[in-house]
Amino acid sequence: MAFLGTSGDEHSRWRGTSVRDKYEAYDSVIGAGRERVAAGRLAHARRKFDELLLEGGGSAVATEALHRIAQIYRVARELTALPAQAGLPG
């Protein structure tokens, strides 16, 4: 637990982004520091829209959301294919 800052050593405190689901235990870790950010997983949101359409909801919002999420996934695949240096400024 030292990486969470429980040891009292300021330099050992974890800082960064935690990609997580909605499990509430993560809230205490994220809330413990200003330099900690929570990021949700798009797959969880996507699944809810997909379930809505599969249930016969015929939701225009769900259809549009799935279309936009597909575009995000496409861009992510393209970015993953780039060499690491391509993402650096300068």
mmCIF file as gemmi writes it, N, C-alpha and C atoms, coordinates in Angstrom:
data_model
loop_
_atom_site.group_PDB
_atom_site.id
_atom_site.type_symbol
_atom_site.label_atom_id
_atom_site.label_alt_id
_atom_site.label_comp_id
_atom_site.label_asym_id
_atom_site.label_entity_id
_atom_site.label_seq_id
_atom_site.pdbx_PDB_ins_code
_atom_site.Cartn_x
_atom_site.Cartn_y
_atom_site.Cartn_z
_atom_site.occupancy
_atom_site.B_iso_or_equiv
_atom_site.pdbx_formal_charge
_atom_site.auth_seq_id
_atom_site.auth_asym_id
_atom_site.pdbx_PDB_model_num
ATOM 1 N N . MET Axp A 1 ? 0.812 -1.203 0 1 0 ? 1 A 1
ATOM 2 C CA . MET Axp A 1 ? 0 0 0 1 0 ? 1 A 1
ATOM 3 C C . MET Axp A 1 ? 0.857 1.269 0 1 0 ? 1 A 1
ATOM 4 N N . ALA Axp A 2 ? 2.158 1.133 0.087 1 0 ? 2 A 1
ATOM 5 C CA . ALA Axp A 2 ? 3.015 2.318 0.132 1 0 ? 2 A 1
ATOM 6 C C . ALA Axp A 2 ? 2.85 3.178 -1.111 1 0 ? 2 A 1
ATOM 7 N N . PHE Axp A 3 ? 2.595 2.554 -2.262 1 0 ? 3 A 1
ATOM 8 C CA . PHE Axp A 3 ? 2.467 3.345 -3.488 1 0 ? 3 A 1
ATOM 9 C C . PHE Axp A 3 ? 1.245 4.26 -3.456 1 0 ? 3 A 1
ATOM 10 N N . LEU Axp A 4 ? 0.308 3.999 -2.54 1 0 ? 4 A 1
ATOM 11 C CA . LEU Axp A 4 ? -0.86 4.859 -2.402 1 0 ? 4 A 1
ATOM 12 C C . LEU Axp A 4 ? -0.612 6.028 -1.455 1 0 ? 4 A 1
ATOM 13 N N . GLY Axp A 5 ? 0.558 6.058 -0.839 1 0 ? 5 A 1
ATOM 14 C CA . GLY Axp A 5 ? 0.897 7.169 0.039 1 0 ? 5 A 1
ATOM 15 C C . GLY Axp A 5 ? 0.675 6.877 1.504 1 0 ? 5 A 1
ATOM 16 N N . THR Axp A 6 ? 0.44 5.627 1.889 1 0 ? 6 A 1
ATOM 17 C CA . THR Axp A 6 ? 0.183 5.31 3.285 1 0 ? 6 A 1
ATOM 18 C C . THR Axp A 6 ? 1.443 5.303 4.121 1 0 ? 6 A 1
ATOM 19 N N . SER Axp A 7 ? 2.618 5.265 3.483 1 0 ? 7 A 1
ATOM 20 C CA . SER Axp A 7 ? 3.862 5.215 4.242 1 0 ? 7 A 1
ATOM 21 C C . SER Axp A 7 ? 4.273 6.586 4.766 1 0 ? 7 A 1
ATOM 22 N N . GLY Axp A 8 ? 3.634 7.635 4.322 1 0 ? 8 A 1
ATOM 23 C CA . GLY Axp A 8 ? 3.977 8.981 4.758 1 0 ? 8 A 1
ATOM 24 C C . GLY Axp A 8 ? 5.066 9.625 3.925 1 0 ? 8 A 1
ATOM 25 N N . ASP Axp A 9 ? 5.699 8.88 3.056 1 0 ? 9 A 1
ATOM 26 C CA . ASP Axp A 9 ? 6.749 9.396 2.202 1 0 ? 9 A 1
ATOM 27 C C . ASP Axp A 9 ? 6.122 10.071 0.993 1 0 ? 9 A 1
ATOM 28 N N . GLU Axp A 10 ? 6.239 11.371 0.889 1 0 ? 10 A 1
ATOM 29 C CA . GLU Axp A 10 ? 5.622 12.143 -0.196 1 0 ? 10 A 1
ATOM 30 C C . GLU Axp A 10 ? 6.076 11.662 -1.568 1 0 ? 10 A 1
ATOM 31 N N . HIS Axp A 11 ? 7.322 11.193 -1.68 1 0 ? 11 A 1
ATOM 32 C CA . HIS Axp A 11 ? 7.849 10.782 -2.977 1 0 ? 11 A 1
ATOM 33 C C . HIS Axp A 11 ? 7.325 9.422 -3.42 1 0 ? 11 A 1
ATOM 34 N N . SER Axp A 12 ? 6.775 8.644 -2.493 1 0 ? 12 A 1
ATOM 35 C CA . SER Axp A 12 ? 6.271 7.324 -2.863 1 0 ? 12 A 1
ATOM 36 C C . SER Axp A 12 ? 4.795 7.364 -3.249 1 0 ? 12 A 1
ATOM 37 N N . ARG Axp A 13 ? 4.176 8.522 -3.1 1 0 ? 13 A 1
ATOM 38 C CA . ARG Axp A 13 ? 2.747 8.617 -3.398 1 0 ? 13 A 1
ATOM 39 C C . ARG Axp A 13 ? 2.497 8.442 -4.885 1 0 ? 13 A 1
ATOM 40 N N . TRP Axp A 14 ? 1.517 7.607 -5.193 1 0 ? 14 A 1
ATOM 41 C CA . TRP Axp A 14 ? 1.154 7.35 -6.584 1 0 ? 14 A 1
ATOM 42 C C . TRP Axp A 14 ? 0.391 8.531 -7.145 1 0 ? 14 A 1
ATOM 43 N N . ARG Axp A 15 ? 0.73 8.922 -8.379 1 0 ? 15 A 1
ATOM 44 C CA . ARG Axp A 15 ? 0.042 9.979 -9.105 1 0 ? 15 A 1
ATOM 45 C C . ARG Axp A 15 ? -0.265 9.455 -10.498 1 0 ? 15 A 1
ATOM 46 N N . GLY Axp A 16 ? -1.417 9.813 -11.038 1 0 ? 16 A 1
ATOM 47 C CA . GLY Axp A 16 ? -1.72 9.394 -12.389 1 0 ? 16 A 1
ATOM 48 C C . GLY Axp A 16 ? -3.199 9.158 -12.616 1 0 ? 16 A 1
ATOM 49 N N . THR Axp A 17 ? -3.497 8.415 -13.666 1 0 ? 17 A 1
ATOM 50 C CA . THR Axp A 17 ? -4.869 8.122 -14.062 1 0 ? 17 A 1
ATOM 51 C C . THR Axp A 17 ? -5.153 6.653 -13.819 1 0 ? 17 A 1
ATOM 52 N N . SER Axp A 18 ? -6.241 6.386 -13.151 1 0 ? 18 A 1
ATOM 53 C CA . SER Axp A 18 ? -6.672 5.016 -12.898 1 0 ? 18 A 1
ATOM 54 C C . SER Axp A 18 ? -7.854 4.71 -13.816 1 0 ? 18 A 1
ATOM 55 N N . VAL Axp A 19 ? -7.647 3.776 -14.733 1 0 ? 19 A 1
ATOM 56 C CA . VAL Axp A 19 ? -8.734 3.328 -15.598 1 0 ? 19 A 1
ATOM 57 C C . VAL Axp A 19 ? -9.464 2.246 -14.822 1 0 ? 19 A 1
ATOM 58 N N . ARG Axp A 20 ? -10.735 2.479 -14.548 1 0 ? 20 A 1
ATOM 59 C CA . ARG Axp A 20 ? -11.439 1.604 -13.621 1 0 ? 20 A 1
ATOM 60 C C . ARG Axp A 20 ? -12.911 1.48 -13.979 1 0 ? 20 A 1
ATOM 61 N N . ASP Axp A 21 ? -13.555 0.544 -13.311 1 0 ? 21 A 1
ATOM 62 C CA . ASP Axp A 21 ? -15.009 0.439 -13.444 1 0 ? 21 A 1
ATOM 63 C C . ASP Axp A 21 ? -15.637 1.214 -12.277 1 0 ? 21 A 1
ATOM 64 N N . LYS Axp A 22 ? -16.885 0.972 -11.981 1 0 ? 22 A 1
ATOM 65 C CA . LYS Axp A 22 ? -17.577 1.746 -10.946 1 0 ? 22 A 1
ATOM 66 C C . LYS Axp A 22 ? -17.474 1.126 -9.549 1 0 ? 22 A 1
ATOM 67 N N . TYR Axp A 23 ? -16.556 0.184 -9.329 1 0 ? 23 A 1
ATOM 68 C CA . TYR Axp A 23 ? -16.354 -0.413 -8.019 1 0 ? 23 A 1
ATOM 69 C C . TYR Axp A 23 ? -16.002 0.697 -7.027 1 0 ? 23 A 1
ATOM 70 N N . GLU Axp A 24 ? -16.803 0.875 -6.002 1 0 ? 24 A 1
ATOM 71 C CA . GLU Axp A 24 ? -16.696 2.032 -5.115 1 0 ? 24 A 1
ATOM 72 C C . GLU Axp A 24 ? -15.418 2.073 -4.29 1 0 ? 24 A 1
ATOM 73 N N . ALA Axp A 25 ? -14.761 0.953 -4.108 1 0 ? 25 A 1
ATOM 74 C CA . ALA Axp A 25 ? -13.519 0.95 -3.328 1 0 ? 25 A 1
ATOM 75 C C . ALA Axp A 25 ? -12.443 1.823 -3.967 1 0 ? 25 A 1
ATOM 76 N N . TYR Axp A 26 ? -12.505 2.004 -5.278 1 0 ? 26 A 1
ATOM 77 C CA . TYR Axp A 26 ? -11.527 2.849 -5.964 1 0 ? 26 A 1
ATOM 78 C C . TYR Axp A 26 ? -11.681 4.321 -5.587 1 0 ? 26 A 1
ATOM 79 N N . ASP Axp A 27 ? -12.858 4.726 -5.169 1 0 ? 27 A 1
ATOM 80 C CA . ASP Axp A 27 ? -13.101 6.136 -4.854 1 0 ? 27 A 1
ATOM 81 C C . ASP Axp A 27 ? -12.175 6.65 -3.765 1 0 ? 27 A 1
ATOM 82 N N . SER Axp A 28 ? -11.896 5.83 -2.75 1 0 ? 28 A 1
ATOM 83 C CA . SER Axp A 28 ? -11.024 6.285 -1.663 1 0 ? 28 A 1
ATOM 84 C C . SER Axp A 28 ? -9.593 6.471 -2.152 1 0 ? 28 A 1
ATOM 85 N N . VAL Axp A 29 ? -9.173 5.68 -3.113 1 0 ? 29 A 1
ATOM 86 C CA . VAL Axp A 29 ? -7.823 5.815 -3.668 1 0 ? 29 A 1
ATOM 87 C C . VAL Axp A 29 ? -7.739 7.069 -4.53 1 0 ? 29 A 1
ATOM 88 N N . ILE Axp A 30 ? -8.715 7.287 -5.378 1 0 ? 30 A 1
ATOM 89 C CA . ILE Axp A 30 ? -8.71 8.457 -6.263 1 0 ? 30 A 1
ATOM 90 C C . ILE Axp A 30 ? -8.855 9.736 -5.457 1 0 ? 30 A 1
ATOM 91 N N . GLY Axp A 31 ? -9.732 9.727 -4.451 1 0 ? 31 A 1
ATOM 92 C CA . GLY Axp A 31 ? -9.984 10.928 -3.662 1 0 ? 31 A 1
ATOM 93 C C . GLY Axp A 31 ? -8.858 11.305 -2.725 1 0 ? 31 A 1
ATOM 94 N N . ALA Axp A 32 ? -7.845 10.451 -2.605 1 0 ? 32 A 1
ATOM 95 C CA . ALA Axp A 32 ? -6.766 10.7 -1.65 1 0 ? 32 A 1
ATOM 96 C C . ALA Axp A 32 ? -5.715 11.683 -2.149 1 0 ? 32 A 1
ATOM 97 N N . GLY Axp A 33 ? -5.784 12.061 -3.402 1 0 ? 33 A 1
ATOM 98 C CA . GLY Axp A 33 ? -4.76 12.973 -3.906 1 0 ? 33 A 1
ATOM 99 C C . GLY Axp A 33 ? -5.251 13.786 -5.08 1 0 ? 33 A 1
ATOM 100 N N . ARG Axp A 34 ? -4.768 15.035 -5.156 1 0 ? 34 A 1
ATOM 101 C CA . ARG Axp A 34 ? -5.162 15.917 -6.259 1 0 ? 34 A 1
ATOM 102 C C . ARG Axp A 34 ? -4.602 15.44 -7.592 1 0 ? 34 A 1
ATOM 103 N N . GLU Axp A 35 ? -3.484 14.728 -7.555 1 0 ? 35 A 1
ATOM 104 C CA . GLU Axp A 35 ? -2.845 14.306 -8.791 1 0 ? 35 A 1
ATOM 105 C C . GLU Axp A 35 ? -3.331 12.941 -9.255 1 0 ? 35 A 1
ATOM 106 N N . ARG Axp A 36 ? -4.476 12.506 -8.741 1 0 ? 36 A 1
ATOM 107 C CA . ARG Axp A 36 ? -5.058 11.221 -9.128 1 0 ? 36 A 1
ATOM 108 C C . ARG Axp A 36 ? -6.37 11.47 -9.855 1 0 ? 36 A 1
ATOM 109 N N . VAL Axp A 37 ? -6.509 10.847 -11.014 1 0 ? 37 A 1
ATOM 110 C CA . VAL Axp A 37 ? -7.675 11.059 -11.861 1 0 ? 37 A 1
ATOM 111 C C . VAL Axp A 37 ? -8.308 9.711 -12.169 1 0 ? 37 A 1
ATOM 112 N N . ALA Axp A 38 ? -9.628 9.673 -12.122 1 0 ? 38 A 1
ATOM 113 C CA . ALA Axp A 38 ? -10.35 8.458 -12.483 1 0 ? 38 A 1
ATOM 114 C C . ALA Axp A 38 ? -10.791 8.542 -13.938 1 0 ? 38 A 1
ATOM 115 N N . ALA Axp A 39 ? -10.638 7.451 -14.631 1 0 ? 39 A 1
ATOM 116 C CA . ALA Axp A 39 ? -11.092 7.365 -16.018 1 0 ? 39 A 1
ATOM 117 C C . ALA Axp A 39 ? -11.946 6.111 -16.159 1 0 ? 39 A 1
ATOM 118 N N . GLY Axp A 40 ? -13.126 6.274 -16.708 1 0 ? 40 A 1
ATOM 119 C CA . GLY Axp A 40 ? -14.003 5.13 -16.915 1 0 ? 40 A 1
ATOM 120 C C . GLY Axp A 40 ? -13.585 4.327 -18.136 1 0 ? 40 A 1
ATOM 121 N N . ARG Axp A 41 ? -14.136 3.152 -18.238 1 0 ? 41 A 1
ATOM 122 C CA . ARG Axp A 41 ? -13.841 2.29 -19.38 1 0 ? 41 A 1
ATOM 123 C C . ARG Axp A 41 ? -14.982 2.412 -20.374 1 0 ? 41 A 1
ATOM 124 N N . LEU Axp A 42 ? -14.642 2.77 -21.584 1 0 ? 42 A 1
ATOM 125 C CA . LEU Axp A 42 ? -15.638 2.964 -22.629 1 0 ? 42 A 1
ATOM 126 C C . LEU Axp A 42 ? -16.392 1.674 -22.93 1 0 ? 42 A 1
ATOM 127 N N . ALA Axp A 43 ? -15.743 0.545 -22.752 1 0 ? 43 A 1
ATOM 128 C CA . ALA Axp A 43 ? -16.394 -0.742 -23.036 1 0 ? 43 A 1
ATOM 129 C C . ALA Axp A 43 ? -17.634 -0.942 -22.168 1 0 ? 43 A 1
ATOM 130 N N . HIS Axp A 44 ? -17.593 -0.463 -20.927 1 0 ? 44 A 1
ATOM 131 C CA . HIS Axp A 44 ? -18.758 -0.604 -20.046 1 0 ? 44 A 1
ATOM 132 C C . HIS Axp A 44 ? -19.936 0.224 -20.559 1 0 ? 44 A 1
ATOM 133 N N . ALA Axp A 45 ? -19.668 1.439 -20.987 1 0 ? 45 A 1
ATOM 134 C CA . ALA Axp A 45 ? -20.731 2.295 -21.52 1 0 ? 45 A 1
ATOM 135 C C . ALA Axp A 45 ? -21.259 1.73 -22.828 1 0 ? 45 A 1
ATOM 136 N N . ARG Axp A 46 ? -20.337 1.258 -23.678 1 0 ? 46 A 1
ATOM 137 C CA . ARG Axp A 46 ? -20.736 0.694 -24.958 1 0 ? 46 A 1
ATOM 138 C C . ARG Axp A 46 ? -21.669 -0.492 -24.773 1 0 ? 46 A 1
ATOM 139 N N . ARG Axp A 47 ? -21.368 -1.332 -23.807 1 0 ? 47 A 1
ATOM 140 C CA . ARG Axp A 47 ? -22.183 -2.52 -23.556 1 0 ? 47 A 1
ATOM 141 C C . ARG Axp A 47 ? -23.621 -2.147 -23.206 1 0 ? 47 A 1
ATOM 142 N N . LYS Axp A 48 ? -23.802 -1.084 -22.437 1 0 ? 48 A 1
ATOM 143 C CA . LYS Axp A 48 ? -25.16 -0.658 -22.054 1 0 ? 48 A 1
ATOM 144 C C . LYS Axp A 48 ? -25.967 -0.209 -23.272 1 0 ? 48 A 1
ATOM 145 N N . PHE Axp A 49 ? -25.328 0.531 -24.178 1 0 ? 49 A 1
ATOM 146 C CA . PHE Axp A 49 ? -26.027 0.956 -25.395 1 0 ? 49 A 1
ATOM 147 C C . PHE Axp A 49 ? -26.359 -0.254 -26.262 1 0 ? 49 A 1
ATOM 148 N N . ASP Axp A 50 ? -25.416 -1.191 -26.35 1 0 ? 50 A 1
ATOM 149 C CA . ASP Axp A 50 ? -25.642 -2.398 -27.135 1 0 ? 50 A 1
ATOM 150 C C . ASP Axp A 50 ? -26.801 -3.217 -26.559 1 0 ? 50 A 1
ATOM 151 N N . GLU Axp A 51 ? -26.83 -3.359 -25.238 1 0 ? 51 A 1
ATOM 152 C CA . GLU Axp A 51 ? -27.924 -4.092 -24.589 1 0 ? 51 A 1
ATOM 153 C C . GLU Axp A 51 ? -29.272 -3.427 -24.856 1 0 ? 51 A 1
ATOM 154 N N . LEU Axp A 52 ? -29.293 -2.11 -24.843 1 0 ? 52 A 1
ATOM 155 C CA . LEU Axp A 52 ? -30.523 -1.38 -25.108 1 0 ? 52 A 1
ATOM 156 C C . LEU Axp A 52 ? -31.072 -1.705 -26.497 1 0 ? 52 A 1
ATOM 157 N N . LEU Axp A 53 ? -30.192 -1.744 -27.488 1 0 ? 53 A 1
ATOM 158 C CA . LEU Axp A 53 ? -30.633 -2.059 -28.848 1 0 ? 53 A 1
ATOM 159 C C . LEU Axp A 53 ? -31.032 -3.532 -28.983 1 0 ? 53 A 1
ATOM 160 N N . LEU Axp A 54 ? -30.318 -4.418 -28.32 1 0 ? 54 A 1
ATOM 161 C CA . LEU Axp A 54 ? -30.638 -5.837 -28.397 1 0 ? 54 A 1
ATOM 162 C C . LEU Axp A 54 ? -31.983 -6.161 -27.752 1 0 ? 54 A 1
ATOM 163 N N . GLU Axp A 55 ? -32.385 -5.337 -26.786 1 0 ? 55 A 1
ATOM 164 C CA . GLU Axp A 55 ? -33.673 -5.524 -26.121 1 0 ? 55 A 1
ATOM 165 C C . GLU Axp A 55 ? -34.825 -4.997 -26.98 1 0 ? 55 A 1
ATOM 166 N N . GLY Axp A 56 ? -34.51 -4.476 -28.142 1 0 ? 56 A 1
ATOM 167 C CA . GLY Axp A 56 ? -35.551 -3.982 -29.042 1 0 ? 56 A 1
ATOM 168 C C . GLY Axp A 56 ? -35.976 -2.558 -28.747 1 0 ? 56 A 1
ATOM 169 N N . GLY Axp A 57 ? -35.108 -1.801 -28.09 1 0 ? 57 A 1
ATOM 170 C CA . GLY Axp A 57 ? -35.444 -0.431 -27.731 1 0 ? 57 A 1
ATOM 171 C C . GLY Axp A 57 ? -35.541 0.506 -28.923 1 0 ? 57 A 1
ATOM 172 N N . GLY Axp A 58 ? -34.774 0.23 -29.969 1 0 ? 58 A 1
ATOM 173 C CA . GLY Axp A 58 ? -34.814 1.093 -31.135 1 0 ? 58 A 1
ATOM 174 C C . GLY Axp A 58 ? -34.431 2.526 -30.834 1 0 ? 58 A 1
ATOM 175 N N . SER Axp A 59 ? -33.514 2.714 -29.924 1 0 ? 59 A 1
ATOM 176 C CA . SER Axp A 59 ? -33.115 4.043 -29.491 1 0 ? 59 A 1
ATOM 177 C C . SER Axp A 59 ? -32.188 4.716 -30.5 1 0 ? 59 A 1
ATOM 178 N N . ALA Axp A 60 ? -32.579 5.883 -30.967 1 0 ? 60 A 1
ATOM 179 C CA . ALA Axp A 60 ? -31.724 6.654 -31.873 1 0 ? 60 A 1
ATOM 180 C C . ALA Axp A 60 ? -30.46 7.116 -31.149 1 0 ? 60 A 1
ATOM 181 N N . VAL Axp A 61 ? -30.587 7.405 -29.853 1 0 ? 61 A 1
ATOM 182 C CA . VAL Axp A 61 ? -29.431 7.836 -29.067 1 0 ? 61 A 1
ATOM 183 C C . VAL Axp A 61 ? -28.43 6.687 -28.946 1 0 ? 61 A 1
ATOM 184 N N . ALA Axp A 62 ? -28.924 5.474 -28.663 1 0 ? 62 A 1
ATOM 185 C CA . ALA Axp A 62 ? -28.034 4.316 -28.55 1 0 ? 62 A 1
ATOM 186 C C . ALA Axp A 62 ? -27.345 4.025 -29.88 1 0 ? 62 A 1
ATOM 187 N N . THR Axp A 63 ? -28.072 4.135 -30.972 1 0 ? 63 A 1
ATOM 188 C CA . THR Axp A 63 ? -27.497 3.909 -32.294 1 0 ? 63 A 1
ATOM 189 C C . THR Axp A 63 ? -26.38 4.912 -32.568 1 0 ? 63 A 1
ATOM 190 N N . GLU Axp A 64 ? -26.635 6.172 -32.29 1 0 ? 64 A 1
ATOM 191 C CA . GLU Axp A 64 ? -25.625 7.218 -32.503 1 0 ? 64 A 1
ATOM 192 C C . GLU Axp A 64 ? -24.433 7.016 -31.571 1 0 ? 64 A 1
ATOM 193 N N . ALA Axp A 65 ? -24.7 6.655 -30.321 1 0 ? 65 A 1
ATOM 194 C CA . ALA Axp A 65 ? -23.609 6.423 -29.364 1 0 ? 65 A 1
ATOM 195 C C . ALA Axp A 65 ? -22.707 5.291 -29.841 1 0 ? 65 A 1
ATOM 196 N N . LEU Axp A 66 ? -23.292 4.195 -30.299 1 0 ? 66 A 1
ATOM 197 C CA . LEU Axp A 66 ? -22.49 3.072 -30.79 1 0 ? 66 A 1
ATOM 198 C C . LEU Axp A 66 ? -21.682 3.46 -32.031 1 0 ? 66 A 1
ATOM 199 N N . HIS Axp A 67 ? -22.265 4.284 -32.883 1 0 ? 67 A 1
ATOM 200 C CA . HIS Axp A 67 ? -21.547 4.764 -34.068 1 0 ? 67 A 1
ATOM 201 C C . HIS Axp A 67 ? -20.327 5.597 -33.652 1 0 ? 67 A 1
ATOM 202 N N . ARG Axp A 68 ? -20.526 6.494 -32.704 1 0 ? 68 A 1
ATOM 203 C CA . ARG Axp A 68 ? -19.42 7.352 -32.251 1 0 ? 68 A 1
ATOM 204 C C . ARG Axp A 68 ? -18.352 6.557 -31.508 1 0 ? 68 A 1
ATOM 205 N N . ILE Axp A 69 ? -18.782 5.591 -30.704 1 0 ? 69 A 1
ATOM 206 C CA . ILE Axp A 69 ? -17.818 4.749 -29.99 1 0 ? 69 A 1
ATOM 207 C C . ILE Axp A 69 ? -16.996 3.946 -30.994 1 0 ? 69 A 1
ATOM 208 N N . ALA Axp A 70 ? -17.628 3.46 -32.054 1 0 ? 70 A 1
ATOM 209 C CA . ALA Axp A 70 ? -16.903 2.734 -33.098 1 0 ? 70 A 1
ATOM 210 C C . ALA Axp A 70 ? -15.84 3.63 -33.734 1 0 ? 70 A 1
ATOM 211 N N . GLN Axp A 71 ? -16.163 4.905 -33.921 1 0 ? 71 A 1
ATOM 212 C CA . GLN Axp A 71 ? -15.182 5.847 -34.484 1 0 ? 71 A 1
ATOM 213 C C . GLN Axp A 71 ? -14.004 6.023 -33.522 1 0 ? 71 A 1
ATOM 214 N N . ILE Axp A 72 ? -14.285 6.107 -32.233 1 0 ? 72 A 1
ATOM 215 C CA . ILE Axp A 72 ? -13.214 6.243 -31.232 1 0 ? 72 A 1
ATOM 216 C C . ILE Axp A 72 ? -12.316 5.013 -31.264 1 0 ? 72 A 1
ATOM 217 N N . TYR Axp A 73 ? -12.925 3.825 -31.318 1 0 ? 73 A 1
ATOM 218 C CA . TYR Axp A 73 ? -12.139 2.594 -31.388 1 0 ? 73 A 1
ATOM 219 C C . TYR Axp A 73 ? -11.272 2.557 -32.65 1 0 ? 73 A 1
ATOM 220 N N . ARG Axp A 74 ? -11.816 3.035 -33.774 1 0 ? 74 A 1
ATOM 221 C CA . ARG Axp A 74 ? -11.055 3.057 -35.025 1 0 ? 74 A 1
ATOM 222 C C . ARG Axp A 74 ? -9.837 3.958 -34.895 1 0 ? 74 A 1
ATOM 223 N N . VAL Axp A 75 ? -10.032 5.15 -34.347 1 0 ? 75 A 1
ATOM 224 C CA . VAL Axp A 75 ? -8.92 6.087 -34.161 1 0 ? 75 A 1
ATOM 225 C C . VAL Axp A 75 ? -7.892 5.5 -33.194 1 0 ? 75 A 1
ATOM 226 N N . ALA Axp A 76 ? -8.354 4.857 -32.134 1 0 ? 76 A 1
ATOM 227 C CA . ALA Axp A 76 ? -7.434 4.238 -31.171 1 0 ? 76 A 1
ATOM 228 C C . ALA Axp A 76 ? -6.574 3.17 -31.846 1 0 ? 76 A 1
ATOM 229 N N . ARG Axp A 77 ? -7.188 2.354 -32.723 1 0 ? 77 A 1
ATOM 230 C CA . ARG Axp A 77 ? -6.414 1.343 -33.456 1 0 ? 77 A 1
ATOM 231 C C . ARG Axp A 77 ? -5.369 1.999 -34.355 1 0 ? 77 A 1
ATOM 232 N N . GLU Axp A 78 ? -5.756 3.085 -35.018 1 0 ? 78 A 1
ATOM 233 C CA . GLU Axp A 78 ? -4.816 3.786 -35.894 1 0 ? 78 A 1
ATOM 234 C C . GLU Axp A 78 ? -3.656 4.373 -35.098 1 0 ? 78 A 1
ATOM 235 N N . LEU Axp A 79 ? -3.948 4.936 -33.937 1 0 ? 79 A 1
ATOM 236 C CA . LEU Axp A 79 ? -2.904 5.518 -33.097 1 0 ? 79 A 1
ATOM 237 C C . LEU Axp A 79 ? -1.975 4.452 -32.547 1 0 ? 79 A 1
ATOM 238 N N . THR Axp A 80 ? -2.519 3.303 -32.216 1 0 ? 80 A 1
ATOM 239 C CA . THR Axp A 80 ? -1.714 2.205 -31.695 1 0 ? 80 A 1
ATOM 240 C C . THR Axp A 80 ? -0.719 1.727 -32.746 1 0 ? 80 A 1
ATOM 241 N N . ALA Axp A 81 ? -1.087 1.837 -34.001 1 0 ? 81 A 1
ATOM 242 C CA . ALA Axp A 81 ? -0.217 1.384 -35.088 1 0 ? 81 A 1
ATOM 243 C C . ALA Axp A 81 ? 0.953 2.343 -35.353 1 0 ? 81 A 1
ATOM 244 N N . LEU Axp A 82 ? 0.868 3.562 -34.85 1 0 ? 82 A 1
ATOM 245 C CA . LEU Axp A 82 ? 1.927 4.55 -35.08 1 0 ? 82 A 1
ATOM 246 C C . LEU Axp A 82 ? 3.138 4.255 -34.204 1 0 ? 82 A 1
ATOM 247 N N . PRO Axp A 83 ? 4.335 4.616 -34.666 1 0 ? 83 A 1
ATOM 248 C CA . PRO Axp A 83 ? 5.51 4.486 -33.803 1 0 ? 83 A 1
ATOM 249 C C . PRO Axp A 83 ? 5.389 5.419 -32.596 1 0 ? 83 A 1
ATOM 250 N N . ALA Axp A 84 ? 5.998 5.054 -31.51 1 0 ? 84 A 1
ATOM 251 C CA . ALA Axp A 84 ? 5.887 5.823 -30.264 1 0 ? 84 A 1
ATOM 252 C C . ALA Axp A 84 ? 6.285 7.286 -30.447 1 0 ? 84 A 1
ATOM 253 N N . GLN Axp A 85 ? 7.301 7.56 -31.222 1 0 ? 85 A 1
ATOM 254 C CA . GLN Axp A 85 ? 7.785 8.921 -31.429 1 0 ? 85 A 1
ATOM 255 C C . GLN Axp A 85 ? 6.78 9.813 -32.155 1 0 ? 85 A 1
ATOM 256 N N . ALA Axp A 86 ? 5.855 9.238 -32.888 1 0 ? 86 A 1
ATOM 257 C CA . ALA Axp A 86 ? 4.871 10.014 -33.658 1 0 ? 86 A 1
ATOM 258 C C . ALA Axp A 86 ? 3.948 10.809 -32.762 1 0 ? 86 A 1
ATOM 259 N N . GLY Axp A 87 ? 3.748 10.369 -31.528 1 0 ? 87 A 1
ATOM 260 C CA . GLY Axp A 87 ? 2.843 11.06 -30.619 1 0 ? 87 A 1
ATOM 261 C C . GLY Axp A 87 ? 3.493 12.153 -29.807 1 0 ? 87 A 1
ATOM 262 N N . LEU Axp A 88 ? 4.788 12.324 -29.939 1 0 ? 88 A 1
ATOM 263 C CA . LEU Axp A 88 ? 5.502 13.334 -29.159 1 0 ? 88 A 1
ATOM 264 C C . LEU Axp A 88 ? 5.484 14.677 -29.864 1 0 ? 88 A 1
ATOM 265 N N . PRO Axp A 89 ? 5.298 15.763 -29.09 1 0 ? 89 A 1
ATOM 266 C CA . PRO Axp A 89 ? 5.304 17.097 -29.708 1 0 ? 89 A 1
ATOM 267 C C . PRO Axp A 89 ? 6.722 17.472 -30.164 1 0 ? 89 A 1
ATOM 268 N N . GLY Axp A 90 ? 6.757 18.314 -31.161 1 0 ? 90 A 1
ATOM 269 C CA . GLY Axp A 90 ? 8.001 18.92 -31.459 1 0 ? 90 A 1
ATOM 270 C C . GLY Axp A 90 ? 8.737 18.642 -32.637 1 0 ? 90 A 1
